[in-house]
Amino acid sequence: MTAFATLAGVYNTAIGAADLEVERSRDRRSMTTSRALDQFLSSVEKRAFKIAQLGLRNDDDALDAVQDAMMKLAQSYGARPESEWRPLFYRILANRVRDMQRRRTVRGRIMAWLPVGGGEDDDEPYDPIAQAPSPEATPAKRLELDEAIGVLEAAVAALPPRQREAFLLRNFEGLDVNETATAMGCSAGSVKTHYFRALETLRAKLGDVI
């Protein structure tokens, strides 16, 4: 074996070891990112479902919207910095909810032209998610709380879509103005306007509830 052959073998071995280490490092980073993404999605799952449910007024549709948004975030933006996930996720969710609302409107217009009496109940009635009462609450207190939550949910659901979105992201999810603007795809000034108008409407309807 010549000296050149020996050097080539050593070189190839070194390159192979370096490639293996790079691959292992890439796998470790991928696993770390995957765990962080799973934790993030778990942390927003319930609140995202609530937001989607208020917009779509149907539990199954809301679940589909949240799942679609989670998949889109993981597939298209999972490699982005973690600090960008929250506003990106809520922007994806908002777009998905609006898309489903548009499809529902079109479907409703088509169904209006079809004969009635097919025997299938396509649209389930709106059934708000029950809020878990405190264990210490009395039955009367739980009933009072449930009624108050029902009134609030109905009032929020009746807001114009952009006002409802701004209110839920700012109050329910706790995003700041800039994060909300990113999620909604608008300016910070628009967020402030939508949020202010939502508060005005809700305060007029609910008095001291909020």
Buried (B, 14 or more C-beta within 10 A) or exposed (E): EEEEEEEEEEEEEEEEEEEEEEEEEEEEEEEEBEEEBEEBBEEBEEBBBBBBBBBBBBBEBBBBBBBBBBEBBBEEBBEEEEEEBBBBBBBBBBBBBBEBBEEBEEEEEEEEEEEEEEEEEEEEEBEBBEBEBEEEEEEEEBEEBBEEBEEBBBBBBEBEEBBBBBBBBBBBBEBEBEBBBBBBEBEBEBBBBBBEBBBEBBEEBBEEEB
